[in-house]
Structures are given as C-alpha cells and as structure tokens.
Amino acid sequence: MTSNGNTYEPPKVWTWDKDNGGNWSSINRPIAGATHDKDLPRGDHPLQLYSLATPNGVKVTIMLEELLALGEKGAEYDAFLIKIGDGEQFGSGFVDLNPNSKIPALYDKDAGVRVFESGAILLYLADKFGHFLPKDIAGRTEALNWLFWLQGSAPYLGGGFGHFYAYAPEKFEYPINRFTMETKRQMDVLDRQLADNTFVAGEEYSVADMAIWPWYGNLALGKVYGAGEFLDVDSYKHLRRWTDMIAERPAVQRGRMVNRTFGELSEQLHERHDASDFELRTQDKLEPADE
C-alpha cells in the first residue's frame, strides 16, 4: 500500500501481485518447484549444459571452451538453450537438475553428478580437469577468494543496479543511487587489484577471471544496461586493460556466443553440440533458410 506521496507502507502480511515486477514479473515467484512436466534433452557428450548466455551462463561456456582449447576431450559438451522468459527453468526435468530453477545447470553423464550454481560449476570443472586453479594452497585460495567475491558481489550489480537502473517499471532515485554507489565501489576494488596484477588473482589466468569477466568486463566495456557513461567506466583504466585482454582470448569469444539469443546474428549460437557449430550453426547461417 502507499501513503503520502511516493512513500511505501508495507502491509502486515505481504501478498504476491503477479503483475508487479517489471520486465521479469513473468518469471519471478515466491514459491519453488516445477510448474509443468518436461524432460530435458540429452546429447552425446560427457557434459550436458542447460543455460542461457547471461553473465552466469557465459562463465561456464568460457570455462568449457578454455578446457577444450587445452585438449581436454572429456570437456566436450552439449549446450541446450533454456528460455527463462518462457519459464523453461520451471520444467520438471530442469527442477530435478537444479531445485533453485536458475541457469546454468550441468549434468556430468560419466560421473552421474548434477552441478548447479555457476561458481560451483567452475570449481567442479577446475577440480575435475586440473586446470585454472593454482596447485599451491596460497594461489588456490587467492583464486577462490575472488571467485566467491564475484558470487557475493554480482547480485548487487545485476539484481540491484541493473534492475533499478534498466528494468524496474519506474525510476526511483534512492535505489539507483544506492546500487550505483556499490557498483562503482566494486569496480574500484577490481581496478586497484588489477593495478598490481596481470589477472584478477595474480599472474595466472584462473576461474576468477572467467567468473568476473562476463559481469564486470562487459560492464567496463559499457555493453550492459546502457550505463557506460553513467558509471564513467572509462575511468577504471586497469579494469579496462584486463577486460580488453580477456576479450581477445579465442575461447572467451566462443564461450560468449553459446546459448546467446540477442545481438548480432553471427554471434548467436543458440545450441552447441560440436566445435563446427561456431562456423555452421550461428543464427546468420540458419535464419535465412527459415524464411
């Protein structure tokens, strides 16, 4: 309920208004569990990924492409598109894989293991294949420090700043100022860390870089929320240096295309089942044939 002006007075007991919530009102709800029966498809490769090219999804496809670039054949994967706007994450098969109904979710066929939460998937793959986490305890711990920093910080960027600046049905000064301040503080944390380090966790490329780049790299490039000028992203010179360096990696360029449904058609690979898909199955190759 509201009282004078724009002041909100919470009711004694909150009730769900399905139409209140802006662009994402159709997929946000206060209860868990499946809304419909739907089995997940399965491919031929050892790893089955169900995702969408949000920053959390891109973390994992970058990791998988980096592992394949090192020759890890066991990291071959099928990437199936989950259309969260259509509520596919609430299908019974997906809920069995991830009871939290969030992408990405991974199933390791060889081990019979489900993995959900993007940070957990990165850690699982790093341990399984022995790459992208330092072997010494100090280096490993530093990389994990930054991996968990991202897992705790990104919700302020996406669910806080991004929501109120770009997606909320109305603009309000207080939440935009509150989350802008925190977002800029986080960028300054990274900028100071990268002033003295080639990569986020030191001199070794790691899961920390793969986790942070899809969120804060794209932010530093001014590519998310239309907020580059508003946040003065060009002033974070060390963050920009790192961002540009990571963006040049071929595995990163491939990873950001997987399960992508927006942007240039040539950069959209809705599903990935073979390395040749990057050349043969992007939407610019497929859509003309559908017309």
SETI-110695 format. One line per field, with one value per residue (C-alpha): residue in one letter; x, y, z. Coordinates in Angstrom, 2 decimals, always signed. Example, Ala and Ser with C-alpha at 12.3 -4.5 7.8 and 13.67 -1.06 7.14 Angstrom:
residuo	c(a_s)
X	c(+12.30_+13.67)
Y	c(-4.50_-1.06)
Z	c(+7.80_+7.14)
//
This chain:
residuo	c(m_t_s_n_g_n_t_y_e_p_p_k_v_w_t_w_d_k_d_n_g_g_n_w_s_s_i_n_r_p_i_a_g_a_t_h_d_k_d_l_p_r_g_d_h_p_l_q_l_y_s_l_a_t_p_n_g_v_k_v_t_i_m_l_e_e_l_l_a_l_g_e_k_g_a_e_y_d_a_f_l_i_k_i_g_d_g_e_q_f_g_s_g_f_v_d_l_n_p_n_s_k_i_p_a_l_y_d_k_d_a_g_v_r_v_f_e_s_g_a_i_l_l_y_l_a_d_k_f_g_h_f_l_p_k_d_i_a_g_r_t_e_a_l_n_w_l_f_w_l_q_g_s_a_p_y_l_g_g_g_f_g_h_f_y_a_y_a_p_e_k_f_e_y_p_i_n_r_f_t_m_e_t_k_r_q_m_d_v_l_d_r_q_l_a_d_n_t_f_v_a_g_e_e_y_s_v_a_d_m_a_i_w_p_w_y_g_n_l_a_l_g_k_v_y_g_a_g_e_f_l_d_v_d_s_y_k_h_l_r_r_w_t_d_m_i_a_e_r_p_a_v_q_r_g_r_m_v_n_r_t_f_g_e_l_s_e_q_l_h_e_r_h_d_a_s_d_f_e_l_r_t_q_d_k_l_e_p_a_d_e)
X	c(+0.00_+1.06_+0.61_+1.62_+3.47_+5.82_+6.20_+5.53_+3.94_+4.39_+1.27_+1.25_+1.40_+2.93_+0.90_+2.08_+1.00_+1.78_+1.65_+4.12_+7.78_+8.67_+10.26_+10.84_+7.46_+6.55_+9.44_+9.69_+7.52_+7.69_+7.45_+9.78_+9.13_+8.06_+5.12_+4.90_+6.24_+9.05_+12.05_+15.41_+17.04_+20.30_+23.16_+26.08_+28.87_+30.04_+28.83_+25.29_+24.77_+21.39_+21.81_+21.36_+24.04_+23.53_+26.73_+26.26_+25.79_+28.76_+31.08_+30.57_+30.77_+34.01_+35.41_+34.35_+35.82_+39.07_+39.30_+38.67_+41.37_+43.79_+42.87_+40.64_+38.39_+36.37_+35.17_+33.15_+29.66_+26.17_+24.72_+20.94_+19.11_+16.84_+14.45_+13.91_+11.45_+9.22_+9.58_+11.52_+13.56_+10.39_+10.02_+10.23_+13.44_+15.26_+13.99_+15.32_+18.73_+18.53_+15.81_+16.55_+15.34_+18.23_+20.57_+23.16_+22.89_+25.28_+24.99_+28.13_+26.99_+30.20_+30.09_+26.31_+26.68_+24.46_+26.06_+24.18_+25.23_+27.71_+30.54_+30.13_+30.26_+33.53_+35.04_+33.80_+35.32_+38.60_+38.94_+37.80_+40.28_+43.06_+43.19_+42.59_+43.14_+46.70_+48.08_+49.69_+47.42_+48.10_+47.42_+44.34_+42.95_+43.52_+41.69_+38.82_+38.76_+37.94_+35.56_+33.49_+33.86_+32.11_+29.38_+28.62_+29.07_+27.29_+23.77_+24.31_+25.23_+22.54_+19.68_+20.44_+21.88_+20.78_+17.24_+16.56_+18.51_+17.31_+14.41_+12.21_+8.82_+9.58_+12.76_+13.45_+16.41_+17.16_+17.73_+19.57_+21.91_+22.33_+23.31_+25.30_+27.49_+28.05_+28.68_+31.29_+32.91_+33.15_+34.71_+37.23_+38.04_+38.84_+40.69_+43.00_+43.60_+44.42_+46.81_+49.35_+48.30_+48.03_+44.97_+42.49_+44.09_+47.69_+49.82_+47.85_+44.63_+42.05_+38.40_+38.36_+38.83_+36.25_+33.69_+34.27_+34.71_+31.13_+29.82_+32.39_+34.23_+31.06_+30.22_+33.63_+33.03_+29.78_+27.79_+25.25_+22.28_+23.18_+25.09_+28.65_+28.60_+26.51_+29.08_+32.08_+33.53_+36.46_+37.95_+38.77_+41.89_+43.28_+39.92_+39.66_+43.16_+42.24_+38.82_+40.30_+42.95_+40.44_+38.15_+40.92_+41.06_+39.54_+37.86_+36.20_+34.97_+33.46_+32.08_+30.14_+28.33_+26.89_+23.17_+23.11_+19.74_+20.43_+22.81_+24.34_+23.04_+26.60_+27.34_+24.31_+24.80_+21.56_+22.80_+26.26_+26.83_+30.06_+33.02_+31.95_+28.72_+30.54_+31.11_+27.98_+25.14_+25.09_+21.79_+23.01_+23.52_+20.20_+17.60_+17.71_+16.88_+13.86_+12.32)
Y	c(+0.00_+3.62_+6.63_+10.26_+10.88_+8.05_+6.63_+2.92_+1.49_-2.31_-4.30_-6.53_-9.62_-9.49_-10.96_-11.76_-9.40_-11.35_-8.22_-6.23_-6.67_-5.03_-6.92_-10.06_-10.32_-13.39_-15.48_-14.29_-16.01_-16.61_-20.41_-23.13_-26.34_-27.32_-25.69_-28.28_-31.67_-31.54_-33.82_-32.31_-33.32_-35.25_-35.16_-37.48_-35.68_-36.30_-32.93_-31.67_-27.95_-26.23_-22.50_-19.08_-16.50_-14.32_-13.45_-16.52_-18.76_-17.29_-18.06_-21.77_-21.82_-19.83_-22.42_-25.33_-23.71_-22.99_-26.64_-27.83_-25.43_-27.26_-30.57_-31.91_-34.21_-35.08_-31.48_-31.93_-30.71_-30.26_-26.85_-26.72_-23.40_-22.68_-19.84_-18.33_-15.77_-18.69_-20.34_-23.37_-23.36_-24.42_-27.65_-30.82_-32.02_-28.78_-28.60_-32.11_-30.84_-27.56_-27.20_-23.46_-23.12_-20.89_-21.26_-22.61_-26.25_-29.03_-32.82_-34.95_-38.16_-40.08_-39.31_-39.19_-35.82_-32.74_-29.34_-26.09_-22.53_-21.12_-20.75_-24.38_-25.47_-23.60_-25.16_-28.63_-28.38_-26.96_-29.85_-32.48_-31.47_-29.93_-26.57_-22.89_-23.20_-22.87_-26.04_-24.36_-23.65_-19.91_-19.43_-21.66_-19.78_-16.40_-17.52_-18.84_-15.57_-13.76_-16.43_-16.12_-12.33_-12.41_-14.73_-12.33_-9.09_-9.73_-9.73_-6.08_-5.34_-7.38_-7.60_-4.22_-1.69_-3.40_-3.93_-0.44_+1.40_-0.58_-2.91_-1.61_-0.31_+3.07_+5.01_+5.85_+7.93_+6.17_+2.58_+3.80_+5.91_+3.12_+0.46_+2.83_+3.63_-0.07_-0.92_+1.81_+0.67_-2.86_-1.59_+0.33_-2.84_-4.60_-1.62_-1.45_-5.22_-5.17_-2.25_-4.67_-7.97_-9.19_-11.27_-10.89_-13.45_-12.77_-13.71_-16.83_-16.92_-18.68_-19.36_-15.95_-14.21_-16.44_-15.68_-11.94_-11.01_-11.72_-9.38_-6.64_-6.94_-6.32_-3.52_-1.93_-2.13_-0.22_-3.11_-3.76_-1.75_+1.17_+2.56_+3.04_+6.85_+6.96_+4.84_+6.56_+3.14_+4.58_+5.95_+2.43_+2.05_-1.12_-2.84_-1.81_-3.16_-6.54_-6.52_-5.95_-8.63_-11.29_-10.36_-11.26_-14.90_-17.17_-19.41_-16.35_-15.23_-18.65_-19.03_-15.79_-16.96_-20.17_-20.06_-16.41_-15.18_-11.46_-9.18_-9.79_-12.95_-14.02_-14.06_-16.15_-19.89_-20.99_-24.52_-26.02_-29.71_-29.68_-27.38_-26.89_-25.26_-21.95_-21.88_-23.62_-23.09_-19.42_-17.66_-15.71_-19.12_-20.58_-17.81_-17.09_-20.77_-20.47_-17.58)
Z	c(+0.00_-0.37_+1.83_+1.25_-1.99_-3.01_+0.50_+0.65_+3.76_+3.90_+4.76_+7.83_+5.61_+2.12_-0.75_-4.26_-7.03_-10.22_-12.37_-10.29_-11.10_-14.38_-17.26_-15.21_-13.49_-15.54_-14.20_-10.59_-8.00_-4.24_-4.46_-5.76_-7.65_-11.15_-12.92_-15.69_-16.76_-19.27_-19.65_-20.51_-23.81_-23.67_-26.14_-26.84_-24.98_-21.40_-20.14_-20.57_-20.04_-19.78_-19.92_-21.46_-22.30_-19.27_-17.39_-15.19_-18.20_-20.06_-17.14_-17.72_-21.52_-21.35_-18.94_-21.16_-24.28_-22.44_-21.38_-24.93_-26.16_-23.85_-25.48_-22.69_-24.71_-21.59_-21.53_-24.72_-24.06_-25.38_-24.56_-24.61_-24.55_-21.59_-22.40_-18.97_-20.33_-21.31_-17.91_-19.16_-15.93_-14.13_-16.12_-14.04_-15.70_-15.03_-11.45_-10.88_-12.02_-10.14_-7.47_-7.44_-11.06_-12.15_-15.08_-15.63_-14.62_-15.58_-15.66_-15.83_-17.51_-16.77_-13.04_-12.65_-10.91_-11.13_-10.53_-10.11_-9.22_-11.72_-9.22_-8.14_-11.79_-12.34_-9.23_-10.20_-13.68_-12.37_-9.92_-12.42_-15.12_-13.04_-14.80_-14.00_-10.26_-8.92_-7.38_-4.37_-1.42_-1.35_-5.06_-4.99_-2.01_-3.66_-6.80_-4.69_-2.72_-5.94_-7.25_-4.08_-4.16_-7.52_-6.30_-3.47_-5.41_-8.71_-7.21_-6.23_-9.84_-11.60_-9.13_-7.62_-10.07_-13.28_-12.06_-10.78_-13.49_-16.53_-15.79_-12.97_-14.16_-12.55_-11.82_-8.18_-7.08_-3.79_-5.06_-8.18_-6.05_-3.51_-6.04_-8.25_-5.26_-4.57_-8.24_-8.55_-5.30_-6.71_-9.94_-7.85_-5.89_-9.17_-10.62_-7.58_-7.63_-11.34_-10.95_-9.49_-11.10_-14.68_-13.83_-11.01_-8.68_-9.65_-12.65_-13.58_-15.59_-13.45_-12.70_-11.02_-14.38_-16.08_-13.39_-13.15_-16.82_-18.03_-15.32_-14.81_-18.11_-20.06_-17.62_-18.21_-21.95_-21.48_-23.00_-20.26_-19.00_-21.30_-18.33_-19.54_-19.49_-16.32_-14.46_-16.10_-16.94_-18.90_-15.69_-14.45_-16.61_-15.04_-15.21_-18.86_-19.61_-18.15_-19.82_-23.27_-22.70_-21.68_-24.58_-27.04_-25.94_-28.64_-26.04_-24.49_-27.89_-28.50_-24.98_-25.10_-28.25_-26.79_-25.87_-26.96_-28.26_-28.67_-30.51_-33.93_-35.58_-36.38_-32.63_-31.68_-31.29_-29.70_-29.01_-29.18_-29.87_-31.90_-32.40_-36.03_-34.83_-34.41_-38.16_-39.37_-36.90_-35.91_-36.49_-39.53_-41.21_-40.05_-40.16_-43.94_-44.56_-42.27_-44.16)
//
